[in-house]
Amino acid sequence: MEHHADRLGDHEHLKQAATAMPPCTPAQPFIDALTELVQAQADTTGFVVLHHWVEILERHFPPQLPDRDHTTE
């Protein structure tokens, strides 16, 4: 149980650090993804399965499809 309490404390420290960041920082998608991942770990036994990792990353870093109209010359 002590290990779980440590994870909750770490999550609180991360949330405090994330809120201290200036708004619209270029790192915001990374901060949001990391915060969501840490919350997912806190909600489970600490192990986040791969497909959940992918869902979190795709929410914050959506894959960009190639633009067919964009050409390089």
ZASELO-274995 format. One line per 2 residues: for each residue x, y, z of N, C-alpha, C. Coordinates in steps of 0.2 Angstrom, whole numbers, plus 2048, in hexadecimal, padded with zeros to 3 digits. Layout:
# ZASELO-274995
X:Y:Z:X:Y:Z:X:Y:Z ~ ...;
//
This chain:
# ZASELO-274995
804:7FA:800:800:800:800:804:806:800 ~ 80A:806:803:80F:80C:803:811:80E:7FC;
812:809:7F8:814:80A:7F1:80F:80E:7ED ~ 809:80C:7EE:803:80F:7EB:803:817:7EE;
804:818:7F4:804:81F:7F7:809:823:7F3 ~ 80F:820:7F2:815:823:7EF:813:826:7E8;
80F:821:7E4:80D:823:7DE:808:828:7DE ~ 804:828:7E3:7FF:82E:7E3:802:834:7E4;
807:834:7E9:80B:83A:7EA:80F:83D:7E4 ~ 812:838:7E0:815:83A:7DA:810:83D:7D5;
80A:83A:7D5:805:83D:7D0:803:844:7D2 ~ 803:846:7D9:801:84C:7DB:807:851:7D9;
80D:84F:7DA:813:853:7D8:813:855:7D1 ~ 811:850:7CD:811:851:7C5:80B:856:7C4;
806:855:7C7:800:85A:7C5:802:861:7C7 ~ 805:862:7CD:808:868:7CF:80D:86B:7CA;
811:867:7C8:816:86A:7C3:813:86B:7BC ~ 80E:867:7BA:80A:869:7B4:807:86F:7B4;
803:871:7BA:800:877:7BB:804:87D:7BB ~ 80A:87C:7BD:80F:881:7BE:812:883:7B7;
811:87F:7B2:814:881:7AB:810:887:7A8 ~ 813:88B:7A4:80F:890:7A1:80A:88E:79C;
804:891:79B:7FF:88F:796:802:88F:78F ~ 800:88A:78B:802:88A:784:809:888:783;
80C:885:788:813:883:787:813:87E:781 ~ 819:87E:77D:819:879:778:819:871:77B;
81B:871:781:81B:86A:784:815:868:787 ~ 80F:86C:786:809:86A:789:806:863:787;
807:861:780:804:85A:77F:808:855:783 ~ 80E:856:784:812:851:787:810:851:78F;
80F:857:792:80D:858:799:806:854:79A ~ 802:856:795:7FB:853:796:7FB:84B:795;
7FF:848:790:800:841:78F:803:83E:796 ~ 808:841:798:80C:83E:79E:807:83E:7A4;
803:844:7A5:7FF:844:7AB:7F9:83F:7AA ~ 7F7:83E:7A4:7F2:839:7A3:7F4:832:7A4;
7FB:831:7A2:7FE:82A:7A3:7FF:829:7AA ~ 801:82E:7AE:802:82D:7B5:7FC:82C:7B9;
7F6:82F:7B7:7F0:82E:7BA:7EE:827:7B8 ~ 7EF:824:7B2:7ED:81E:7B0:7F1:819:7B5;
7F7:81A:7B6:7FB:816:7BA:7F8:816:7C1 ~ 7F6:81B:7C4:7F4:81C:7CB:7ED:819:7CB;
7E9:818:7C6:7E3:815:7C6:7E3:80D:7C5 ~ 7E9:80B:7C4:7EA:804:7C3:7EF:801:7C8;
7F2:7FB:7C7:7F7:7F9:7CB:7FE:7FC:7CA ~ 7FE:801:7C5:804:804:7C3:806:802:7BC;
803:7FD:7B9:805:7FB:7B3:7FF:7FD:7AE ~ 801:800:7A9:7FD:802:7A4:7FE:7FE:79D;
7F9:7FB:79B:7FA:7F6:795:7FB:7FA:78F ~ 7FE:7F7:78A:801:7FA:784:7FB:7FE:781;
7F5:7FB:780:7F0:7FE:77C:7ED:804:77F ~ 7EE:805:786:7EC:80B:789:7F1:810:788;
7F7:80E:788:7FD:813:787:7FC:816:780 ~ 7FA:812:77B:7F9:814:774:7F3:819:774;
7EE:818:777:7E8:81C:778:7EA:823:77B ~ 7EE:823:780:7F0:829:783:7F4:82D:77E;
7F9:82A:77B:7FD:82E:777:7FA:830:771 ~ 7F5:82C:76E:7F2:82F:768:7ED:834:76A;
7EA:835:770:7E6:83A:772:7EA:841:772 ~ 7F0:840:774:7F4:847:775:7F9:848:76F;
7FA:843:76B:7FF:843:765:7FB:83F:75F ~ 7F6:842:75D:7F2:83E:757:7F7:83D:751;
7F6:838:74E:7FA:836:748:7F8:83B:743 ~ 7FD:83E:73F:7FC:842:73A:7FC:83E:733;
7F7:83E:72F:7F7:83B:729:7FA:840:724 ~ 7FE:83D:71F:801:841:71A:7FC:845:716;
7FE:84B:715:7FA:850:711:7FB:84F:709 ~ 7F6:84C:706:7F7:84B:6FF:7F8:851:6FA;
7F6:857:6FD:7F7:85D:6F9:7FE:860:6FB ~ 801:85E:700:808:861:701:80D:85E:6FD;
811:862:6FA:817:85F:6F6:81D:863:6F8 ~ 822:860:6F7:829:863:6F8:82C:864:6F1;
82F:86A:6F0:832:86B:6EA:83A:86D:6EB;
//
